[in-house]
Amino acid sequence: MAEQVENIKKKGTKGKRLKGVGDFLSEGSWITNNLNYFLFLSLVAVVYIANGHMADKTIRNINKTQQEIKDLQYEYKTVKSEVMYKSEEAQVEKAAAPLGLKITKDVPQRLQLEK
């Protein structure tokens, strides 16, 4: 029985040689037949990498813009509070005093046109 198994093994592989990776690549026809596929995969890889870089750049720009918006909001609130404070009546009087301007206590007079 063992002899029969050996004979079958010998007959099955007789004349046939298993191809290794080196033989498979050394033929050259495999590479040339699939050249379009390799070029397509290379193009997809380049587009994938470029897309990643563009996404990173966009995220950095978004973060930068958000920080600028926050800074401008703080500046707006600060300026607005200063204007509100300086527009109070007492502050306006203090600012106008060096110019010689004062608030009059007199009632304004109404002018009428004569016909």
PyMOL commands that set and color helices and strands:
alter all, ss='L'
color gray80, all
select helices_A, chain A and resi 2-13+21-26+29-33+35-86+89-99
alter helices_A, ss='H'
color red, helices_A
deselect
rebuild
show_as cartoon
